[in-house]
Amino acid sequence: MRLFAAVTPPEDAVTHLADHIAAIRDAGLRWSDATTWHVTTAFYGEVADSAVAELQERLARAARRHHPMSLRLGGAGQFGGTVLWVGIRGDVEELRRLAAATVAAGRRLGLGRREPRRYRPHVTLARNSARHNVRPCMAALSDYDGPTWRADHLTLVRSHLGAGAGGRALHEPVARFPLTE
């Protein structure tokens, strides 16, 4: 099964952002469904059923070593001119440490891949084809600053490619791991 670990913004933070981007959603981009918005901490790819229990144990251990975080969605950027994202503000260094721990949990099982760049926490909002430019949407989101929320758990998520609305991915939570108080 195709798995990743993530921190998920609560409904009020998602609604706030969705309302904010309503005016720019028709900009010719392929927008992700707000119900799937998340901050990936580690992507594992295809994971054998036999390895899932051990991955869950390692993620539970990693989560217990990290404290809840105060986060908010804010600002915007792009990857390679094809992906529009909104950034994460607040306890970003703690989120980076959690991400490193979730990557290490998978690496010990031979899962995931080493990223050449420094971890940049974000929520992917839209993708484009070569015909559209994400810069106007990025500019419209540059001053966005969403409500603060308390991230108090990590989620292991299964991604079913093409099974969601409009042929998008469908995300199914597999397990939740509380962060330590």
OpenMM code with the backbone's topology and positions (N, CA, C; nanometers):
from openmm import Vec3, app, unit

residues = "MET ARG LEU PHE ALA ALA VAL THR PRO PRO GLU ASP ALA VAL THR HIS LEU ALA ASP HIS ILE ALA ALA ILE ARG ASP ALA GLY LEU ARG TRP SER ASP ALA THR THR TRP HIS VAL THR THR ALA PHE TYR GLY GLU VAL ALA ASP SER ALA VAL ALA GLU LEU GLN GLU ARG LEU ALA ARG ALA ALA ARG ARG HIS HIS PRO MET SER LEU ARG LEU GLY GLY ALA GLY GLN PHE GLY GLY THR VAL LEU TRP VAL GLY ILE ARG GLY ASP VAL GLU GLU LEU ARG ARG LEU ALA ALA ALA THR VAL ALA ALA GLY ARG ARG LEU GLY LEU GLY ARG ARG GLU PRO ARG ARG TYR ARG PRO HIS VAL THR LEU ALA ARG ASN SER ALA ARG HIS ASN VAL ARG PRO CYS MET ALA ALA LEU SER ASP TYR ASP GLY PRO THR TRP ARG ALA ASP HIS LEU THR LEU VAL ARG SER HIS LEU GLY ALA GLY ALA GLY GLY ARG ALA LEU HIS GLU PRO VAL ALA ARG PHE PRO LEU THR GLU".split()
positions = [
    Vec3(0.0824, -0.1174, 0.0000),
    Vec3(0.0000, 0.0000, 0.0000),
    Vec3(0.0874, 0.1244, 0.0000),
    Vec3(0.0392, 0.2317, -0.0580),
    Vec3(0.1129, 0.3579, -0.0715),
    Vec3(0.0875, 0.4425, 0.0538),
    Vec3(0.1942, 0.4706, 0.1306),
    Vec3(0.1790, 0.5364, 0.2604),
    Vec3(0.2654, 0.6613, 0.2743),
    Vec3(0.2154, 0.7526, 0.3581),
    Vec3(0.2946, 0.8678, 0.4001),
    Vec3(0.2523, 0.9073, 0.5413),
    Vec3(0.3393, 0.9794, 0.6101),
    Vec3(0.3091, 1.0333, 0.7424),
    Vec3(0.2817, 1.1820, 0.7266),
    Vec3(0.1875, 1.2329, 0.8068),
    Vec3(0.1491, 1.3733, 0.7900),
    Vec3(0.0928, 1.4327, 0.9181),
    Vec3(0.0970, 1.5642, 0.9208),
    Vec3(0.0253, 1.6448, 1.0192),
    Vec3(-0.0877, 1.7098, 0.9406),
    Vec3(-0.2080, 1.7048, 0.9950),
    Vec3(-0.3247, 1.7526, 0.9218),
    Vec3(-0.3849, 1.8753, 0.9887),
    Vec3(-0.4028, 1.9836, 0.9120),
    Vec3(-0.4684, 2.1017, 0.9698),
    Vec3(-0.6134, 2.0694, 1.0062),
    Vec3(-0.6654, 2.1321, 1.1121),
    Vec3(-0.8043, 2.1082, 1.1503),
    Vec3(-0.9012, 2.1757, 1.0526),
    Vec3(-1.0264, 2.1379, 1.0638),
    Vec3(-1.1287, 2.1857, 0.9706),
    Vec3(-1.1381, 2.3383, 0.9638),
    Vec3(-1.1269, 2.4069, 1.0781),
    Vec3(-1.1400, 2.5526, 1.0734),
    Vec3(-1.0250, 2.6174, 0.9968),
    Vec3(-0.9046, 2.5649, 1.0081),
    Vec3(-0.7914, 2.6184, 0.9320),
    Vec3(-0.8084, 2.5906, 0.7831),
    Vec3(-0.8579, 2.4720, 0.7496),
    Vec3(-0.8827, 2.4360, 0.6097),
    Vec3(-0.9916, 2.5246, 0.5508),
    Vec3(-1.0997, 2.5441, 0.6247),
    Vec3(-1.2106, 2.6281, 0.5764),
    Vec3(-1.1639, 2.7716, 0.5552),
    Vec3(-1.0852, 2.8242, 0.6481),
    Vec3(-1.0336, 2.9609, 0.6364),
    Vec3(-0.9538, 2.9768, 0.5073),
    Vec3(-0.8647, 2.8826, 0.4794),
    Vec3(-0.7847, 2.8891, 0.3568),
    Vec3(-0.8722, 2.8695, 0.2331),
    Vec3(-0.9633, 2.7740, 0.2385),
    Vec3(-1.0516, 2.7480, 0.1231),
    Vec3(-1.1331, 2.8730, 0.0891),
    Vec3(-1.1826, 2.9428, 0.1904),
    Vec3(-1.2575, 3.0667, 0.1663),
    Vec3(-1.1660, 3.1727, 0.1048),
    Vec3(-1.0430, 3.1790, 0.1509),
    Vec3(-0.9481, 3.2785, 0.1024),
    Vec3(-0.9128, 3.2559, -0.0450),
    Vec3(-0.9016, 3.1312, -0.0866),
    Vec3(-0.8603, 3.1043, -0.2253),
    Vec3(-0.9784, 3.0885, -0.3216),
    Vec3(-1.1008, 3.1017, -0.2712),
    Vec3(-1.2186, 3.0829, -0.3570),
    Vec3(-1.2137, 3.1712, -0.4818),
    Vec3(-1.1674, 3.2930, -0.4679),
    Vec3(-1.1652, 3.3866, -0.5806),
    Vec3(-1.0604, 3.3513, -0.6857),
    Vec3(-0.9575, 3.2757, -0.6500),
    Vec3(-0.8520, 3.2452, -0.7475),
    Vec3(-0.8567, 3.1009, -0.7972),
    Vec3(-0.9525, 3.0238, -0.7504),
    Vec3(-0.9572, 2.8811, -0.7861),
    Vec3(-0.9810, 2.8558, -0.9336),
    Vec3(-1.0330, 2.9505, -1.0061),
    Vec3(-1.0614, 2.9279, -1.1478),
    Vec3(-0.9466, 2.9723, -1.2377),
    Vec3(-0.8270, 2.9751, -1.1851),
    Vec3(-0.7119, 3.0262, -1.2586),
    Vec3(-0.6491, 2.9246, -1.3537),
    Vec3(-0.7227, 2.8210, -1.3924),
    Vec3(-0.6697, 2.7237, -1.4875),
    Vec3(-0.5788, 2.6196, -1.4265),
    Vec3(-0.5752, 2.6124, -1.2939),
    Vec3(-0.4923, 2.5128, -1.2270),
    Vec3(-0.5771, 2.3936, -1.1859),
    Vec3(-0.5127, 2.2827, -1.1589),
    Vec3(-0.5812, 2.1625, -1.1098),
    Vec3(-0.5677, 2.1640, -0.9575),
    Vec3(-0.6752, 2.2056, -0.8901),
    Vec3(-0.6747, 2.2265, -0.7461),
    Vec3(-0.6967, 2.0965, -0.6714),
    Vec3(-0.6249, 2.0802, -0.5635),
    Vec3(-0.6453, 1.9620, -0.4792),
    Vec3(-0.7706, 1.9827, -0.3949),
    Vec3(-0.8308, 1.8747, -0.3557),
    Vec3(-0.9505, 1.8777, -0.2724),
    Vec3(-0.9097, 1.9172, -0.1303),
    Vec3(-0.9773, 2.0161, -0.0744),
    Vec3(-0.9438, 2.0659, 0.0592),
    Vec3(-0.9503, 1.9559, 0.1654),
    Vec3(-1.0309, 1.8544, 0.1427),
    Vec3(-1.0409, 1.7464, 0.2423),
    Vec3(-0.9141, 1.6614, 0.2488),
    Vec3(-0.8261, 1.6779, 0.1515),
    Vec3(-0.7012, 1.5998, 0.1505),
    Vec3(-0.5798, 1.6837, 0.1891),
    Vec3(-0.5989, 1.8098, 0.2253),
    Vec3(-0.4853, 1.8952, 0.2580),
    Vec3(-0.4142, 1.8437, 0.3820),
    Vec3(-0.2839, 1.8369, 0.3731),
    Vec3(-0.2011, 1.7845, 0.4819),
    Vec3(-0.0579, 1.8345, 0.4657),
    Vec3(0.0202, 1.8204, 0.5715),
    Vec3(0.1616, 1.8548, 0.5695),
    Vec3(0.2376, 1.7226, 0.5773),
    Vec3(0.2909, 1.6773, 0.4668),
    Vec3(0.3656, 1.5515, 0.4652),
    Vec3(0.4930, 1.5663, 0.5478),
    Vec3(0.5164, 1.4695, 0.6354),
    Vec3(0.6431, 1.4672, 0.7086),
    Vec3(0.7368, 1.3625, 0.6501),
    Vec3(0.6811, 1.2564, 0.5926),
    Vec3(0.7628, 1.1534, 0.5273),
    Vec3(0.6754, 1.0796, 0.4262),
    Vec3(0.7313, 1.0546, 0.3092),
    Vec3(0.6628, 0.9750, 0.2083),
    Vec3(0.7347, 0.8413, 0.1985),
    Vec3(0.6594, 0.7336, 0.2119),
    Vec3(0.7193, 0.5997, 0.2126),
    Vec3(0.7004, 0.5243, 0.0823),
    Vec3(0.6052, 0.5634, 0.0002),
    Vec3(0.5778, 0.4911, -0.1235),
    Vec3(0.5063, 0.3598, -0.0943),
    Vec3(0.5299, 0.2627, -0.1787),
    Vec3(0.4656, 0.1325, -0.1624),
    Vec3(0.5279, 0.0576, -0.0447),
    Vec3(0.4434, 0.0180, 0.0481),
    Vec3(0.4881, -0.0517, 0.1687),
    Vec3(0.4172, -0.1867, 0.1744),
    Vec3(0.4936, -0.2926, 0.1911),
    Vec3(0.4356, -0.4276, 0.2022),
    Vec3(0.3503, -0.4355, 0.3285),
    Vec3(0.2402, -0.5079, 0.3191),
    Vec3(0.1520, -0.5263, 0.4355),
    Vec3(0.2302, -0.5759, 0.5566),
    Vec3(0.3284, -0.6598, 0.5329),
    Vec3(0.4064, -0.7181, 0.6421),
    Vec3(0.4922, -0.6150, 0.7162),
    Vec3(0.5149, -0.4988, 0.6578),
    Vec3(0.5992, -0.3961, 0.7210),
    Vec3(0.5186, -0.2870, 0.7907),
    Vec3(0.3877, -0.2863, 0.7721),
    Vec3(0.3053, -0.1768, 0.8246),
    Vec3(0.3055, -0.1731, 0.9774),
    Vec3(0.2922, -0.2852, 1.0428),
    Vec3(0.2882, -0.2873, 1.1900),
    Vec3(0.4178, -0.2321, 1.2486),
    Vec3(0.5313, -0.2710, 1.1928),
    Vec3(0.6582, -0.2202, 1.2455),
    Vec3(0.6726, -0.0702, 1.2170),
    Vec3(0.6273, -0.0259, 1.1012),
    Vec3(0.6300, 0.1177, 1.0715),
    Vec3(0.5438, 0.1923, 1.1723),
    Vec3(0.4269, 0.1385, 1.2032),
    Vec3(0.3398, 0.2033, 1.3020),
    Vec3(0.4075, 0.2111, 1.4380),
    Vec3(0.4747, 0.1062, 1.4793),
    Vec3(0.5467, 0.1079, 1.6078),
    Vec3(0.6535, 0.2164, 1.6084),
    Vec3(0.7280, 0.2267, 1.5007),
    Vec3(0.8347, 0.3261, 1.4926),
    Vec3(0.7780, 0.4684, 1.4899),
    Vec3(0.6653, 0.4881, 1.4204),
    Vec3(0.6031, 0.6204, 1.4167),
    Vec3(0.5451, 0.6580, 1.5533),
    Vec3(0.4871, 0.5600, 1.6231),
    Vec3(0.4347, 0.5864, 1.7580),
    Vec3(0.5488, 0.6309, 1.8495),
    Vec3(0.6618, 0.5643, 1.8393),
    Vec3(0.7789, 0.5988, 1.9197),
    Vec3(0.8283, 0.7389, 1.8836),
    Vec3(0.8336, 0.7688, 1.7560),
    Vec3(0.8784, 0.9022, 1.7122),
    Vec3(0.7830, 1.0101, 1.7624),
    Vec3(0.6544, 0.9853, 1.7536),
    Vec3(0.5555, 1.0844, 1.7988),
    Vec3(0.5690, 1.1107, 1.9486),
    Vec3(0.5924, 1.0065, 2.0253),
    Vec3(0.6068, 1.0230, 2.1708),
    Vec3(0.7264, 1.1097, 2.2081),
    Vec3(0.8216, 1.1224, 2.1195),
    Vec3(0.9424, 1.2013, 2.1461),
    Vec3(0.9270, 1.3485, 2.1063),
    Vec3(0.8083, 1.3863, 2.0583),
    Vec3(0.7857, 1.5235, 2.0125),
    Vec3(0.6623, 1.5828, 2.0802),
    Vec3(0.6688, 1.7132, 2.0997),
    Vec3(0.5613, 1.7844, 2.1674),
    Vec3(0.4618, 1.8414, 2.0661),
    Vec3(0.3371, 1.8667, 2.1103),
    Vec3(0.2424, 1.9366, 2.0236),
    Vec3(0.3004, 2.0702, 1.9783),
    Vec3(0.2550, 2.1147, 1.8637),
    Vec3(0.3084, 2.2359, 1.8026),
    Vec3(0.1982, 2.3356, 1.7746),
    Vec3(0.2331, 2.4607, 1.7779),
    Vec3(0.1442, 2.5684, 1.7386),
    Vec3(0.1793, 2.6038, 1.5939),
    Vec3(0.0876, 2.5783, 1.5014),
    Vec3(0.1136, 2.5980, 1.3586),
    Vec3(0.0039, 2.6817, 1.2956),
    Vec3(0.0343, 2.7378, 1.1805),
    Vec3(-0.0672, 2.8052, 1.0995),
    Vec3(-0.0216, 2.8023, 0.9536),
    Vec3(-0.1173, 2.8101, 0.8637),
    Vec3(-0.0892, 2.8159, 0.7211),
    Vec3(-0.0601, 2.9606, 0.6855),
    Vec3(0.0414, 2.9833, 0.6037),
    Vec3(0.0718, 3.1209, 0.5674),
    Vec3(0.1730, 3.1317, 0.4560),
    Vec3(0.1584, 3.2374, 0.3778),
    Vec3(0.2473, 3.2605, 0.2656),
    Vec3(0.2224, 3.1607, 0.1546),
    Vec3(0.3005, 3.1677, 0.0513),
    Vec3(0.2827, 3.0765, -0.0616),
    Vec3(0.4127, 3.0626, -0.1374),
    Vec3(0.4193, 2.9601, -0.2186),
    Vec3(0.5367, 2.9378, -0.3013),
    Vec3(0.5049, 2.8399, -0.4112),
    Vec3(0.6085, 2.8019, -0.4832),
    Vec3(0.5918, 2.7068, -0.5927),
    Vec3(0.7127, 2.6156, -0.5998),
    Vec3(0.6908, 2.4993, -0.6523),
    Vec3(0.7982, 2.4064, -0.6821),
    Vec3(0.8034, 2.3909, -0.8328),
    Vec3(0.9146, 2.4285, -0.8914),
    Vec3(0.9368, 2.4070, -1.0338),
    Vec3(0.8345, 2.4689, -1.1258),
    Vec3(0.7609, 2.5678, -1.0808),
    Vec3(0.6595, 2.6295, -1.1651),
    Vec3(0.5385, 2.5423, -1.1902),
    Vec3(0.5329, 2.4249, -1.1265),
    Vec3(0.4202, 2.3354, -1.1517),
    Vec3(0.3340, 2.3080, -1.0294),
    Vec3(0.3850, 2.3377, -0.9097),
    Vec3(0.3109, 2.3097, -0.7869),
    Vec3(0.2970, 2.4386, -0.7069),
    Vec3(0.1736, 2.4743, -0.6737),
    Vec3(0.1441, 2.5891, -0.5884),
    Vec3(0.1195, 2.5385, -0.4481),
    Vec3(0.1842, 2.6005, -0.3496),
    Vec3(0.1671, 2.5557, -0.2119),
    Vec3(0.1506, 2.6742, -0.1182),
    Vec3(0.0932, 2.6445, -0.0018),
    Vec3(0.0882, 2.7410, 0.1079),
    Vec3(0.1829, 2.6886, 0.2145),
    Vec3(0.2562, 2.7805, 0.2766),
    Vec3(0.3569, 2.7411, 0.3730),
    Vec3(0.3019, 2.7190, 0.5130),
    Vec3(0.3918, 2.6813, 0.6013),
    Vec3(0.3586, 2.6576, 0.7415),
    Vec3(0.4399, 2.7551, 0.8255),
    Vec3(0.3745, 2.8149, 0.9250),
    Vec3(0.4391, 2.9079, 1.0165),
    Vec3(0.4175, 2.8597, 1.1592),
    Vec3(0.4939, 2.9143, 1.2493),
    Vec3(0.4805, 2.8760, 1.3897),
    Vec3(0.5987, 2.7926, 1.4330),
    Vec3(0.5710, 2.6814, 1.4995),
    Vec3(0.6756, 2.5930, 1.5524),
    Vec3(0.7362, 2.5066, 1.4412),
    Vec3(0.7912, 2.5725, 1.3415),
    Vec3(0.8416, 2.5036, 1.2226),
    Vec3(0.9638, 2.4174, 1.2546),
    Vec3(1.0498, 2.4627, 1.3438),
    Vec3(1.1676, 2.3812, 1.3765),
    Vec3(1.1258, 2.2507, 1.4443),
    Vec3(1.0260, 2.2562, 1.5304),
    Vec3(0.9759, 2.1326, 1.5932),
    Vec3(0.9139, 2.0413, 1.4867),
    Vec3(0.8426, 2.0998, 1.3912),
    Vec3(0.7852, 2.0213, 1.2812),
    Vec3(0.8965, 1.9582, 1.1978),
    Vec3(1.0042, 2.0307, 1.1755),
    Vec3(1.1181, 1.9744, 1.1006),
    Vec3(1.1794, 1.8564, 1.1753),
    Vec3(1.1905, 1.8684, 1.3080),
    Vec3(1.2453, 1.7576, 1.3867),
    Vec3(1.1522, 1.6362, 1.3804),
    Vec3(1.0215, 1.6602, 1.3869),
    Vec3(0.9257, 1.5494, 1.3736),
    Vec3(0.9386, 1.4852, 1.2363),
    Vec3(0.9507, 1.5665, 1.1328),
    Vec3(0.9660, 1.5128, 0.9967),
    Vec3(1.0917, 1.4275, 0.9868),
    Vec3(1.2015, 1.4748, 1.0428),
    Vec3(1.3259, 1.3966, 1.0380),
    Vec3(1.3079, 1.2625, 1.1086),
    Vec3(1.2349, 1.2621, 1.2205),
    Vec3(1.2110, 1.1369, 1.2936),
    Vec3(1.1228, 1.0419, 1.2135),
    Vec3(1.0239, 1.0941, 1.1405),
    Vec3(0.9366, 1.0065, 1.0619),
    Vec3(1.0094, 0.9521, 0.9394),
    Vec3(1.0983, 1.0322, 0.8827),
    Vec3(1.1810, 0.9836, 0.7718),
    Vec3(1.2718, 0.8721, 0.8223),
    Vec3(1.3358, 0.8943, 0.9380),
    Vec3(1.4259, 0.7933, 0.9952),
    Vec3(1.3517, 0.6647, 1.0280),
    Vec3(1.2285, 0.6758, 1.0762),
    Vec3(1.1486, 0.5560, 1.1073),
    Vec3(1.1299, 0.4696, 0.9829),
    Vec3(1.1047, 0.5327, 0.8707),
    Vec3(1.0889, 0.4581, 0.7463),
    Vec3(1.2203, 0.4071, 0.6914),
    Vec3(1.3240, 0.4888, 0.7016),
    Vec3(1.4546, 0.4505, 0.6478),
    Vec3(1.5063, 0.3241, 0.7145),
    Vec3(1.4800, 0.3090, 0.8445),
    Vec3(1.5251, 0.1890, 0.9161),
    Vec3(1.4584, 0.0623, 0.8621),
    Vec3(1.3464, 0.0815, 0.7928),
    Vec3(1.2760, -0.0320, 0.7315),
    Vec3(1.3012, -0.0386, 0.5803),
    Vec3(1.3886, 0.0478, 0.5311),
    Vec3(1.4168, 0.0504, 0.3876),
    Vec3(1.3106, 0.1227, 0.3079),
    Vec3(1.2333, 0.2106, 0.3731),
    Vec3(1.1235, 0.2812, 0.3068),
    Vec3(1.1601, 0.4267, 0.2802),
    Vec3(1.0992, 0.4822, 0.1783),
    Vec3(1.1199, 0.6225, 0.1461),
    Vec3(1.2466, 0.6443, 0.0675),
    Vec3(1.2775, 0.7708, 0.0510),
    Vec3(1.3984, 0.8074, -0.0228),
    Vec3(1.4588, 0.9310, 0.0416),
    Vec3(1.5854, 0.9471, 0.0250),
    Vec3(1.6550, 1.0633, 0.0815),
    Vec3(1.6296, 1.1833, -0.0099),
    Vec3(1.5801, 1.2911, 0.0487),
    Vec3(1.5535, 1.4130, -0.0276),
    Vec3(1.6804, 1.4984, -0.0306),
    Vec3(1.7159, 1.5500, -0.1458),
    Vec3(1.8379, 1.6300, -0.1560),
    Vec3(1.8239, 1.7692, -0.0931),
    Vec3(1.6996, 1.8168, -0.0776),
    Vec3(1.6770, 1.9509, -0.0243),
    Vec3(1.6366, 1.9465, 0.1220),
    Vec3(1.6503, 2.0604, 0.1877),
    Vec3(1.6029, 2.0753, 0.3253),
    Vec3(1.4512, 2.0664, 0.3251),
    Vec3(1.3979, 2.0034, 0.4267),
    Vec3(1.2532, 1.9864, 0.4403),
    Vec3(1.1839, 2.1225, 0.4434),
    Vec3(1.0842, 2.1413, 0.3587),
    Vec3(1.0064, 2.2645, 0.3538),
    Vec3(0.8596, 2.2283, 0.3780),
    Vec3(0.8116, 2.2462, 0.5013),
    Vec3(0.6725, 2.2090, 0.5298),
    Vec3(0.5750, 2.2972, 0.4524),
    Vec3(0.4769, 2.2330, 0.3928),
    Vec3(0.3797, 2.3038, 0.3098),
    Vec3(0.2561, 2.2175, 0.2892),
    Vec3(0.1533, 2.2799, 0.2356),
    Vec3(0.0334, 2.2103, 0.1905),
    Vec3(0.0208, 2.2371, 0.0414),
    Vec3(0.0177, 2.1315, -0.0390),
    Vec3(0.0022, 2.1471, -0.1835),
    Vec3(-0.1417, 2.1854, -0.2144),
    Vec3(-0.1579, 2.2961, -0.2858),
    Vec3(-0.2913, 2.3452, -0.3203),
    Vec3(-0.3312, 2.3120, -0.4634),
    Vec3(-0.2372, 2.3237, -0.5564),
    Vec3(-0.2722, 2.3054, -0.6976),
    Vec3(-0.1487, 2.2671, -0.7783),
    Vec3(-0.1774, 2.2074, -0.8922),
    Vec3(-0.0731, 2.1747, -0.9897),
    Vec3(-0.1167, 2.2370, -1.1212),
    Vec3(-0.0192, 2.2619, -1.2066),
    Vec3(-0.0563, 2.3200, -1.3348),
    Vec3(0.0022, 2.2404, -1.4491),
    Vec3(-0.0489, 2.2708, -1.5639),
    Vec3(0.0099, 2.2151, -1.6849),
    Vec3(0.1049, 2.3213, -1.7387),
    Vec3(0.1734, 2.2916, -1.8444),
    Vec3(0.2688, 2.3870, -1.9013),
    Vec3(0.1988, 2.5127, -1.9526),
    Vec3(0.0674, 2.5081, -1.9672),
    Vec3(-0.0058, 2.6205, -2.0248),
    Vec3(-0.0384, 2.7304, -1.9244),
    Vec3(-0.0273, 2.7032, -1.7949),
    Vec3(-0.0691, 2.8003, -1.6944),
    Vec3(0.0470, 2.8422, -1.6051),
    Vec3(0.0338, 2.9595, -1.5511),
    Vec3(0.1381, 3.0161, -1.4658),
    Vec3(0.0852, 3.0237, -1.3225),
    Vec3(0.1584, 2.9699, -1.2264),
    Vec3(0.1141, 2.9727, -1.0866),
    Vec3(0.1462, 3.1055, -1.0181),
    Vec3(0.2277, 3.1899, -1.0810),
    Vec3(0.2713, 3.3139, -1.0153),
    Vec3(0.1571, 3.4053, -0.9725),
    Vec3(0.0519, 3.4265, -1.0528),
    Vec3(-0.0560, 3.5140, -1.0056),
    Vec3(-0.1241, 3.4589, -0.8790),
    Vec3(-0.1437, 3.3294, -0.8722),
    Vec3(-0.2041, 3.2693, -0.7527),
    Vec3(-0.1087, 3.2787, -0.6347),
    Vec3(0.0185, 3.2577, -0.6607),
    Vec3(0.1182, 3.2682, -0.5553),
    Vec3(0.1207, 3.4112, -0.5004),
    Vec3(0.1130, 3.5101, -0.5878),
    Vec3(0.1114, 3.6497, -0.5445),
    Vec3(-0.0139, 3.6790, -0.4618),
    Vec3(-0.1273, 3.6226, -0.5023),
    Vec3(-0.2527, 3.6450, -0.4292),
    Vec3(-0.2494, 3.5826, -0.2900),
    Vec3(-0.1668, 3.4811, -0.2719),
    Vec3(-0.1555, 3.4130, -0.1426),
    Vec3(-0.0357, 3.4573, -0.0599),
    Vec3(0.0475, 3.5447, -0.1133),
    Vec3(0.1738, 3.5784, -0.0466),
    Vec3(0.1547, 3.6378, 0.0922),
    Vec3(0.0465, 3.7106, 0.1143),
    Vec3(0.0236, 3.7712, 0.2458),
    Vec3(-0.0777, 3.6926, 0.3297),
    Vec3(-0.1150, 3.5738, 0.2849),
    Vec3(-0.2120, 3.4940, 0.3604),
    Vec3(-0.1519, 3.4513, 0.4946),
    Vec3(-0.2314, 3.4644, 0.5989),
    Vec3(-0.1895, 3.4224, 0.7325),
    Vec3(-0.3132, 3.3634, 0.8011),
    Vec3(-0.3182, 3.2320, 0.8083),
    Vec3(-0.4349, 3.1629, 0.8620),
    Vec3(-0.4365, 3.1565, 1.0135),
    Vec3(-0.5431, 3.1008, 1.0674),
    Vec3(-0.5550, 3.0877, 1.2127),
    Vec3(-0.4573, 2.9834, 1.2673),
    Vec3(-0.4142, 3.0060, 1.3880),
    Vec3(-0.3223, 2.9136, 1.4550),
    Vec3(-0.3992, 2.7915, 1.5037),
    Vec3(-0.3361, 2.6759, 1.4928),
    Vec3(-0.3951, 2.5549, 1.5471),
    Vec3(-0.2891, 2.4763, 1.6228),
    Vec3(-0.3367, 2.3853, 1.7047),
    Vec3(-0.2480, 2.3007, 1.7846),
    Vec3(-0.2374, 2.1650, 1.7158),
    Vec3(-0.1196, 2.1333, 1.6659),
    Vec3(-0.0942, 2.0033, 1.6040),
    Vec3(-0.0514, 1.9091, 1.7153),
    Vec3(-0.1379, 1.8143, 1.7498),
    Vec3(-0.1095, 1.7271, 1.8641),
    Vec3(-0.1001, 1.5800, 1.8292),
    Vec3(-0.1003, 1.5500, 1.6985),
    Vec3(-0.0843, 1.4100, 1.6580),
    Vec3(-0.0256, 1.4011, 1.5173),
    Vec3(0.0268, 1.2847, 1.4889),
    Vec3(0.0815, 1.2480, 1.3590),
    Vec3(-0.0111, 1.1416, 1.3018),
    Vec3(-0.0299, 1.1414, 1.1711),
    Vec3(-0.1175, 1.0424, 1.1081),
    Vec3(-0.0417, 0.9652, 1.0005),
    Vec3(-0.0585, 0.8347, 1.0001),
    Vec3(-0.0112, 0.7513, 0.8903),
    Vec3(-0.1275, 0.7415, 0.7929),
    Vec3(-0.1031, 0.7766, 0.6674),
    Vec3(-0.2092, 0.7875, 0.5679),
    Vec3(-0.1810, 0.6951, 0.4498),
    Vec3(-0.2871, 0.6299, 0.4040),
    Vec3(-0.2790, 0.5480, 0.2821),
    Vec3(-0.3365, 0.6309, 0.1680),
    Vec3(-0.2648, 0.6349, 0.0575),
    Vec3(-0.3075, 0.7093, -0.0600),
    Vec3(-0.3526, 0.6116, -0.1672),
    Vec3(-0.4778, 0.6270, -0.2081),
    Vec3(-0.5340, 0.5467, -0.3170),
    Vec3(-0.5344, 0.6357, -0.4416),
    Vec3(-0.4345, 0.6189, -0.5272),
    Vec3(-0.4238, 0.7035, -0.6458),
    Vec3(-0.5428, 0.6841, -0.7386),
    Vec3(-0.5992, 0.7965, -0.7838),
    Vec3(-0.7088, 0.7930, -0.8800),
    Vec3(-0.8431, 0.7521, -0.8244),
    Vec3(-0.8539, 0.7244, -0.6957),
    Vec3(-0.9801, 0.6764, -0.6386),
    Vec3(-1.0686, 0.7884, -0.5852),
    Vec3(-1.0188, 0.9107, -0.5829),
    Vec3(-1.0959, 1.0233, -0.5300),
    Vec3(-1.1755, 1.0936, -0.6387),
    Vec3(-1.2450, 1.1989, -0.6003),
    Vec3(-1.3258, 1.2775, -0.6924),
    Vec3(-1.2395, 1.3313, -0.8059),
    Vec3(-1.2904, 1.3232, -0.9259),
    Vec3(-1.2182, 1.3745, -1.0417),
    Vec3(-1.0894, 1.3021, -1.0734),
    Vec3(-1.0756, 1.1786, -1.0267),
    Vec3(-0.9555, 1.1011, -1.0527),
    Vec3(-0.8373, 1.1379, -0.9644),
    Vec3(-0.8634, 1.2186, -0.8618),
    Vec3(-0.7565, 1.2556, -0.7686),
    Vec3(-0.7336, 1.1429, -0.6689),
    Vec3(-0.6306, 1.1573, -0.5872),
    Vec3(-0.6026, 1.0571, -0.4840),
    Vec3(-0.7063, 1.0651, -0.3724),
    Vec3(-0.7343, 0.9518, -0.3140),
    Vec3(-0.8198, 0.9421, -0.1959),
    Vec3(-0.7282, 0.9068, -0.0800),
    Vec3(-0.7370, 0.9828, 0.0290),
    Vec3(-0.6509, 0.9599, 0.1448),
    Vec3(-0.7296, 0.8950, 0.2572),
    Vec3(-0.6750, 0.7856, 0.3086),
    Vec3(-0.7394, 0.7083, 0.4153),
    Vec3(-0.6462, 0.7038, 0.5370),
    Vec3(-0.6881, 0.7634, 0.6496),
    Vec3(-0.6052, 0.7527, 0.7699),
    Vec3(-0.5936, 0.6068, 0.8137),
    Vec3(-0.4715, 0.5625, 0.8405),
    Vec3(-0.4465, 0.4257, 0.8839),
    Vec3(-0.4308, 0.4206, 1.0355),
    Vec3(-0.3571, 0.5179, 1.0906),
    Vec3(-0.3339, 0.5226, 1.2355),
    Vec3(-0.2964, 0.6647, 1.2755),
    Vec3(-0.3316, 0.7001, 1.4001),
    Vec3(-0.2953, 0.8308, 1.4576),
    Vec3(-0.2057, 0.8073, 1.5785),
    Vec3(-0.1069, 0.8942, 1.5912),
    Vec3(-0.0093, 0.8830, 1.6992),
    Vec3(-0.0017, 1.0151, 1.7730),
    Vec3(-0.0417, 1.0169, 1.9007),
    Vec3(-0.0382, 1.1442, 1.9753),
    Vec3(0.1048, 1.1908, 2.0014),
    Vec3(0.1226, 1.3212, 1.9955),
    Vec3(0.2495, 1.3821, 2.0339),
    Vec3(0.2449, 1.3984, 2.1860),
    Vec3(0.3582, 1.3885, 2.2513),
    Vec3(0.3652, 1.3908, 2.3972),
    Vec3(0.3460, 1.5317, 2.4510),
    Vec3(0.2708, 1.5410, 2.5574),
    Vec3(0.2488, 1.6714, 2.6228),
    Vec3(0.3752, 1.7201, 2.6873),
] * unit.nanometer
topology = app.Topology()
chain = topology.addChain("A")
for resn in residues:
    res = topology.addResidue(resn, chain)
    for name in ("N", "CA", "C"):
        topology.addAtom(name, app.Element.getBySymbol(name[0]), res)
